[in-house]
Amino acid sequence: MNIIQPAAPQLSPELIEKFRNIVGGKYAVTDAADIAPYTTEERDLFHGHSPLVLRPGSTAEVAAICKLASEHRIALVPQGGNTGLVGGQTPHNGEVVVSLRRMDRIREVDTASNTMTCEAGVILQVAQQRAAEVDRLFPLSLGAEGSCTIGGNLSTNAGGTAALAYGVAREMALGVEVVLADGRMLNALSKLKKDNTGYDLRNLFIGAEGTLGIITAATLKLFPKPRAVETAYVGLKSPAQALKLLSISQNEAASSLTSFELLADIAVDFSVRHGIDVRNPLPAGHPWYVLMELSSSRDDARAALEAILAKGLEDGIVDDAVIAANLTQRQAFWKLRDEMSAAQKPEGGSIKHDISVPVAAVPDFIAEANAAVVKLIPGSRPVPFGHLGDGNIHYNVSQPVGGDTAEFMARWHEVNEVVFAIVLRMGGSISAEHGIGVLKRDELPDVKDKVAIELMRNIKAMLDPLGIMNPGKVL
Amino acid sequence: MNIIQPAAPQLSPELIEKFRNIVGGKYAVTDAADIAPYTTEERDLFHGHSPLVLRPGSTAEVAAICKLASEHRIALVPQGGNTGLVGGQTPHNGEVVVSLRRMDRIREVDTASNTMTCEAGVILQVAQQRAAEVDRLFPLSLGAEGSCTIGGNLSTNAGGTAALAYGVAREMALGVEVVLADGRMLNALSKLKKDNTGYDLRNLFIGAEGTLGIITAATLKLFPKPRAVETAYVGLKSPAQALKLLSISQNEAASSLTSFELLADIAVDFSVRHGIDVRNPLPAGHPWYVLMELSSSRDDARAALEAILAKGLEDGIVDDAVIAANLTQRQAFWKLRDEMSAAQKPEGGSIKHDISVPVAAVPDFIAEANAAVVKLIPGSRPVPFGHLGDGNIHYNVSQPVGGDTAEFMARWHEVNEVVFAIVLRMGGSISAEHGIGVLKRDELPDVKDKVAIELMRNIKAMLDPLGIMNPGKVL
């Protein structure tokens, strides 16, 4: 997808030199081949272009970049691990990319206060590992964790598989450090769980997709590391049965229920067919599956999980179930889930949605969306899977077998329209965890409260009056 | 305390009539005796005055009030249960009070999605009870719960005794409905746990103390009702030992640890001396006490609590402990804690602080503050108690025995200054859960990041350009 906006002003050689002086010669990238990894993304869905990638090494350098960019009205696109799914990190119109990846210092780990202060470029997995080393848990977990960064996670308010118990990225940040469009630095870092001194500025920048400023560091919450983690894979008849099992699980395990993923059989089939070393832990034949996990600081997770499954079997909700016997099995269960997105590619075109509805509405949503999509494009194959506990379904639609891929993909927005209509009727969201970026920007005004859109525009104008911060994204 | 601002414009009889027409005759209060309960507060610390109290019954009426007020530049003070502790709900300069208490409808309870949509005037205790009736928990809990309202709880981002496990009020709201200064209505109600469609407007109004708009309703999270709640009262030597016990407790119980309150012996003594039917559950003589509670969806809370206390005894951290044997004992333990604020009044003047520091810094904070305060006012009696698990201490100072109360109270800001200097040096907050209101307004610019203050002013100007929403509060 190429998103064309009014052309950005040409960068003069003198201005490039000024930017280069801020970050130092080797960290101002101008060679086209070196720039390429910053302008495209893994799925090959978005292709941008840029004359200059800046790789600052400190907050002061980011501030100097923003100040200079403001003075010359140069548009900037902040970028972390370049794993975003909505084109938010791509320079669609020749903007200067500001890559935060070099700012990868973990400034402090405080086990007494259970906080960790990371710079924006720290890779999520590195943050997880550092927490584990001090016997703590940093619970944010998602497919791209090996390459996505804390700054990107916060700018997009990432969700993932542990949000059920620990919340989304927003809820894991106690404070942030932000460089504003004009180069001012907002120090809202904080180790405090309670701080009622004025307006909540932190949450304005979290989830703003780099359009209001650049998050350069954050103080994150750490949690006690669970002593016992137990994982089950369950076969059942329908999303409605899965919802009943969720209810039983929450009553039994409360916040110990750390994941509850719903998987359609077709999603499982794709993963088994196309993933390497992926297998279905149960004999095939169930129309739906649930992958669920309990985490506990005590040794009661196994007993709780067994009690949940026993009740599920007794009530006729669970048709079959297996509990991972060891870490290897547990990882195999998760591999089946983690391969699910990638496994759709070999099946041809896939039109993707990242929606949420109230948890109780998920079964109706899936039924209605399936019917509407198949009516619109006969033979198309809905592949719903995702975080049932959060009401968040990755409602993807694969092309008909043997059909024309380009023809199918050309109907992206048409399919969106049908699906989003159902989402909105149910009080849901067209972007649960991936954000708006450019992919859903044009839909936003139609689905959002009018006053909310007005306020968003006012906030944008207030914080970025020149419109240089990630222009054309979100709004 | 009387806070004098430039006089509000006089309300003409015609304008009063227009306001009256919006809410209906009996809900426009103009009689001085009927107005009095809205202009003073329980502790008798703040005394305001107002010509008119409006009691709207719907969001549409609130919107009409704001629109009319905007047109005539009439300042408004939104008010819930009038239990705020920083003068935020008081009309210090003759503003019109908008009392939300009549808007007390629980619009919806959705047990499948675990949400409850309450209007602003719903009493916190009523919300708790409604959740309990459907076998759920609404965990927000604080001293004033019998009279404070959901709208006020959110506007002040209330904390309380369950924030350790469930977070502060901000974290319990999925969405809000807000009337803006000009009468526009923002519908950001939502049952969604994940929604990444644009900027986080919800958190801008939560904690803004009514200075950016009036919260008229909110969608709140419900949690599974714990099956077992176990409460212990522990005697120990110091805040440092209490911190060690907190660490043991978090490792053992993780999120099942729902309260962890630190109590100085003098706070316990006051409560026993002045409270009705309050007794110390342990033989006196311990310099410090901890009141801690575990809540679990399974029957393991008692075993976990016993394991924690056993380890604490073994390590020489716990000197004595008692577990509540039944609900009556549990309530008696909490009564000792709940009476603590009121019990300071009979001891004469009390200069109060509601501070937070990183959890690990609490012992040093108490030691340094005690030394500094007693040095400043020999014979003054520090009475620290509060939410150790959140790093939030109500650091109150009672006057010297037999001293002059007025003379002592006149040194309020001097004592503040000494205490706040220590708080700031430790990276803490001068208002952990009570807010800024007028009480700490003048200190705010000295303790807050300069850029943060600039942004707060910009946000205020953007949302309330005429300055009619709770003027003189926070900023």
Interface residues (C-beta under 8 A of the other chain):
Chain A: D110 A112 S113 N114 T115 T156 N157 G159 A163 A165 G167 V168 R170 E171 L180 R184 M185 L186 N187 A188 S190 K191 L192 K193 K194 D195 N196 T197 G198 Y199 D200 L201 N203 L204 I206 G207 A208 L212 F223 P224 P226 L243 S247 Q250 N251 E252 A253 A254 S255 S256 S296 S297 R298 D300 A304 S356 V357 P358 V359 A360 A361 H387 D390 G391 N392 G427 G428 S429 I430 S431 A432 E433 H434 G435 I436 K440 L444 V447 K448 D449 V451 A452 I453 E454 L455 M456 N458 I459 M462 L463 V474 L475
Chain B: D110 A112 S113 N114 T115 T156 N157 G159 A163 A165 G167 V168 R170 E171 L180 R184 M185 L186 N187 A188 S190 K191 L192 K193 K194 D195 N196 T197 G198 Y199 D200 L201 N203 L204 I206 G207 A208 L212 F223 P224 P226 L243 S247 Q250 N251 E252 A253 A254 S255 S256 S296 S297 R298 D300 A304 S356 V357 P358 V359 A360 A361 H387 D390 G391 N392 G427 G428 S429 I430 S431 A432 E433 H434 G435 I436 K440 L444 V447 K448 D449 V451 A452 I453 E454 L455 M456 N458 I459 M462 L463 V474 L475
